Structure formats: C-alpha cells, structure tokens
Amino acid sequence: MTQELLFTSAERGLDLGRSGFCTVKRTRGMSKRLERLLHELSVYRALYPPHDARFAENPIVFMHCRASVDGQMVSILSRVCAAPPDYSGRSNYFAHHVVLSASELPQAGPAWLLKQQNFFESRWDGQVAELPTGRVVPRGEQEPRRCTTWELVTGDAGWAGVALRYLTENPTMPFYIIVEEKTPVLELLDELVALLPPDKRWSATFTTRYLHLPSGVTCAARFVPLGNEKISEAKASSRYLDLTALRGKHPPDDPYSEAARTGQHVQIPQQFLRAEDEPVLPVNLQAFSQVQVAGPIRHNPGLSVPQVPVTPAPPPPPTSAPSRRGIGWTILTVFHFLLTMALALALGITYYQMTRRYESLHNELSKNKPEGNDAKADMQSLRKELEKQITDVQNSNSQIQKQIDEIKKSLKDMNKHLAPSIAKELGPLKKELDNLRRTIDDASKFVEKATKIAMDEYAGIVASKVAGFLEQLGVSKKFVEETRTKLQEQLRQDFGQAFQKAEVRLIPFDNGKLPESPTVELAAGDIQAVMVFAPNASVQKKNETLGPNPPSTYVIDTTNNLRLSLQSKDGKSKLELSWDKDKASVQRLNSCLNQMLLIIFTNKEIRVIRFSNPASIPDSASGGK
C-alpha cells in the first residue's frame, strides 16, 4: 500500500506542539525514519516572491528517489512547489510525497506517473488529518518513442543517448544536465525513461531542479538551470551535459544515440547495476513500530536560531594583532622595509649604468670598422675598457655584499634586544589562549560524556521495554536477547542523530537585564522525563533526571535560587526555569547556565537543548537577537 506525506508551513501541524514547516497530513503507521527522510527532501527556493506578478511562474520540482527505509527498498515520488504566504505572512512552499513499494510500480515508469493529472496534490486544503490509506496508483504502459523534445531543445535527438548511457552503465552514480530555465524537463525525462526496458525504468532516478539531497538516497539525473547555485558543482563533474550549448553539434554515434533517434529500446550492457542490489538492514524493525523513537523536531516553536551540533568545535587560533605586539615590532618592520628599498635602488642604478656603457661600446665598435693593424689596436683598447668595467662591477658587488652583511648584523642585534620585550608582551596572551583552549576541551569532554550517558540510559530503557513485551508473548530468551542488543544499538544511532541536530537556546539574561517575570517556560506537552547536565552549576551534583509525577526540581545555584522544575497539570507537563528575582545576579546566572544540556523525552520524540551565552554565538546563528 502506498504511503503519503504533505508538508508545508502551518499554524498547527499534525503532531502535538508542531507549527511552522511540518507534517500536515500523512498515512497512518508511517515510520518516524521515513517521515524524517521526507522532511529532508522537502526543500524549495522560489524565483519570485508572493507579491511579484510572476509568482505563478515559479517552477515545480519533480523528483524520483530510491532509498532503503526500515529494511525495505522504496521509490519516493515528490512534487514541491511555491505556495501562498503562510499564517504569519511569511513565504511558503508545499511538498507532496508518495512512497511506493516494488509491487506498486506501473510499467510506464516514474516520469509518466509524475505527469498524471490529479495524482499529486497541488496545494494544501487547510485540513490537518491522518490518512487511513494511501492513494491508488494508476496502471499504465508506454512504448519507446523518438526523442522529439530532445531534438527541439538541442537540434538532434541523439543527444538523449548521452544521458541514456549514464542511466544504463551506472544508474546510481550522479550526473548533471544543464538546461535553460523554462525547458520542459519532465517531458525530456519521460522520453528518456521510455527507451529503457520496462523492468529497468524504475531504476532511473532524477530531480528536475537540483537543490539539495540528503544522504542515503539515490538520485542520479540532476537537472540544473542556468544561473542556479549548483552550476559550479555540475561543471566540476566529469559526468555533465550542457543542453544550452549543443545546437549545431553532433552527438557520439553509438547504440544509445541510435535508440534515441529511432525510438527503440536500448540494449542494456551486462555491467548494468541494479538499484535493487543495494544493501538492506539485516533486521526488520517494523515489528517494533509501536516504540516511537524520533530525532529532534524539524521546526521547534519558539526557537529562532538554527540547529547546530552539541559539541562545539575549538575556534581557530586568533590572528596576531599588530597593536598587541608593541612598538618594537613596528620599528623593526619599518627599518627592514627601508633597507630593502635602498638595496633594490642601488642594484637598479648599477645595472642601468652598466647597460648604458655596454651599449655605447657596442655602437662604437659597430660604427668603426677598422682594418689591419689599426683594427687590432682598437680591439685591444676595447678589451682593456671591458676589463676595467668588469673590475668596477666586481667592486660594486663587494660593496653591496658588505652592506648586506651590515644589515644582517643590525637585524640580529635588534632581534636580540627586542626578543625579551616581545616575549614579555606575548606571554599573557599565550597564557590566556591556553586557558581558553583548556576550558573548551573540558566543556567538549563533558558534553561527550553526557551524550554517551543519555544514549546508553535511554536506549537501554526502551530496549528493555521491548524485551519485556516479547517475553510476555512467550518468545524464546535467545531471540529476546538478540533483539534487545540490536534494538539498543539502533536506538543509539537514532539518538546520536538527534544530538547532531540539537537546538541552541539563548539565555534570556542578556544586555545586563533580567526579564520582568523570574520564570521562563522551556518546554510543554507530553514530557515523560528530562535529563539535566549542568557542568557550571554551583552545587556539587552536576546532573539530575526530572519526572513529572511527582513534580521534581533541580537546584542549579543556591545563591540565586536558580532551579529547573518539571510538573504535570491536567495531563500536560511543563518544564520551567526560575530564580529569586530580588537576589538574582545576571553575571552569576549566565555563568551557572552556560553549557547546560537538557534532554527532553516525550512519547513521540527526543528534543535536545543546549544553553550558551549570547556572546559565544555569532549574530548569523542567533538570528540577530
């Protein structure tokens, strides 16, 4: 049965607490792994904004990708287009994905199915819903035909044979096709795929407008319009075809170009690689779909900063600033520059004078063509003159070498006197840099340790629950243990992906001011547990696990009464950060909260939030706030 997902910006998504770009419709029972993959495929950049008169001319992106999800190879058909502004007035787009298994693929191929009217939704109807079943796939067949659209675009239908060779000889390796903006790309693809044997057509993967592709998916043919940001990537590849520069040129004469001109099936060579041969997971985890383990929220409400990794990378060493090195370096640099210029000037004058003298002698010799004894005497005279000039040059070289030796000696003496003062000035700076690096290393080690503890603990808890469920069903102990081990490892991987996309939460105590209310709500909803790791807490215990029933509190700093509280009311949990407003110190609050890590578990997802001082995050990462 097909699976579907509709993705756009909405005030309220299908999942509780979701807003912004999120899932608004999906088929019942879709795995979280597949949903995350479809979210990553939902990428679009409009050419014209909503207020532009050409908004309706924004291109539609059609894709056919293949991926291994939950141990099964599936085909993913996607239609992504511009959409009217969302509920907040911001620009928007709409994506509709249909996932097909091997038994649901029509013989006509993926490009044919993407062209069928009413198979894809062109807009969201505003209703948030879970679909009981996926849509029915129309059955269709088509015979190979002459590539007339390729002929209109390039002047010769045989150019389709180059793309056909790429699709047949290595269908999983990417290649690029450069086109003009309004080229009928989907029609080009339909003609191309129709030339493949019917049992190979669904091995052809493509995107009509290459923007971004997540890892783990196969998408070979990537069309890049002129002016697109991916042009440089396309031309850097050894496998690309520029349709805008082919008119008047002749394609290679081979079976592929012949098939494109005549409309006959191409003969697939023996080395054709089947996409079905891609490796799959050794264990099918669909049996445990009731255990919902998800990565981080794609669009978390209330957060305006982009996702960044949990573990901060050490910053590059600071560049040396002339103002920190003292006046000694300035004097040394100026003196060295002046000496170099003087030496270059002296060498230039000497060379110029020697050139003039040799030219004069040469002219004199050319004009006077002596004969007999007079010529011999003149030649001896000229030889003496040249020897004299050579002696003068040697003397000049000796003087120049002497000056160079004196300059080297002066520089050596200057370095000897300046070295202590320079070392004295750079000493505190080096010490400060070493302390900063040690602090970063300590924080990185703490975050890595906290991540490992959380992954091991949560993966163990979920795996134990599944094992207990299997034991109740009477499954053998050997199978239970094998399942527990494999599932625990899979959960560690999912958890690791959640940490790689952790959110960064800015501490609200910036600009030296405290907010009016001494309470900040960090999260709300169906929270099952919260793991807290606070390396800069003033209390001895640096980590704690909070639960909503009964309500629990973790005190981070006793002086300010800074605390985290998790409590439940009317079936909803709330995580709050609070402090004593009368005694609070902005500097102390920032110090205690910096690098604090919160791992929030709900029944549907894992959310990771890392606190950081605003000064440690660039403006581009913090949204300018």
Secondary structure by P-SEA (a helix, b strand, c coil): cccccccccccccccccccccccccccccccaaaaaaaaaacccccccccccccccccbbbbbbbbbbcccbbbbbbbbbbbbccccccccbbbbbbbbbcccccccccaaaaaacccccccccccccccccbbbbbbbbccccccaaaaaaaccccccaaaaaaaacccccbbbbbbbccccaaaaaaaaaaaacccccccccccccccccccccbbbcbbbbcccccaaaaaaaccccccccccccccccccaaaaaaaaccccccccccccccccccccccccccccccccccccccccccccccccccccccccccccccccaaaaaaaaaaaaaaaaaaaaaaaaaaaaaaaaaaaaaaaaacccccaaaaaaaaaaaaaaaaaaaaaaaaaaaaaaaaaaaaaaaaaaaaaaaaaaaaaaaaaaaaaaaaaaaaaaaaaaaaaaaaaaaaaaaaaaaaaaaaaaaaacccaaaaaaaaaaaaaaaaaaaaaaaabbbbbcccccccccccccccccccccccbbbbbbccccccccccccccccbbbbbcccccccbbbbbbcccbbbbbbccccccccaaaaaaaacbbbbbbbcccbbbbbbbbccccccccccccc
